[in-house]
Amino acid sequence: VRWTYGMVEGSYQQGRTDGVEYILEIKHSDGTVASLYRRWLRPATAPEDRGEQHASVQLPRIKAGDQLRVRTTPGPNGDRAWDWTYLSSFEID
């Protein structure tokens, strides 16, 4: 799996985002969840977190009924204000 993601420039230049966490996970048909990728983006304080970000993960075996999910969580303060995120591509080979 390969994807491109990030935070909209206005969220840290005009706004006051405290960042977001990106998570890629599998929710198995039995209800358990396996985390495949996690990354905090804090563009207001970490310049390397600005602009397009790229990630890739080798998927484990996925069974019928499993769900592959991408989600975000609010920053470390739980503040969702200015958490403008995007996912611009998502490819499964």
Helices and strands as residue ranges (DSSP letters): E 2-7, H 10-13, E 20-27, E 33-41, G 47-49, E 53-56, E 67-74, E 85-91
